[in-house]
Amino acid sequence: PDLIITDIQMPNMDGFQLIEAIRKEKKFNSVPIIVISAHVEAHDHLILMEEENIQGFIRKPFEYF
């Protein structure tokens, strides 16, 4: 994929677990990951960004046109 967009709160596997699994695969290391979350200010999200595991956030709720 050219881009991965994921939520953090999901059933069975949360977004943190998904990101960790994706980043373990070398072929996906350069694929940007954007997180959709209602909790953008959460400390864990900032750590993911500082460690370059994700490239950005989209805060929920959001409007689209």
N, C-alpha and C positions, 0 to 999 in steps of 0.2 A: 504493500500500500504506500501511497504518497503521504498520507496523513492518517493518524488515529485519533478519534474523538471518543472519550469515555466519560461516564459519570463515575462518581466515587461510591455512591450508595446504590448497590445492586444486590439482587439475591444470589446466593451460592458463593460468589466470589466478589469481593469489593474491588473498587478501582485501584487501590494500592496494590493488591495482590496481582491484578491484571498487569499493571505497569511493571511490577517486579518480574513477572513471567516473560513479558515482551522484551525487557532489557537483558534478560539472560540469553536471548537468541541473538547472536552476532549479526545476522542478516537484517535485523530490525533496529540495530543500535542507532542508525542515522535517521530513522523515521521520526518526524516530530509527533509529539503527543500533546493534545489539548484536553484539559479536564473541564467538564461541566459540573458545577457544584453550587449549591445554595450557601455553602460555607467557605467562600473564597478566602476569608481572612484567617482560616484555621492554620495553625502552626505547621502541621504536617504537609499542607499544600506548599507552603513557602520553602520547606526543606527540600521537597521534590524538585522545585524550580531551581534552587541554589545548587543542587547536585546535578543539574542538567538532565534529570530524568524526564521532565516535562518542559514544554516550551511556552505554555500559557494557560489561561483560565477563561472560561465563559461563565459568568455568574447567572444563576437561575433566581427567579424567573426572568425570562428574556422575551422580547417581542421580535417577531420577524415579519417581513413584508413580502 
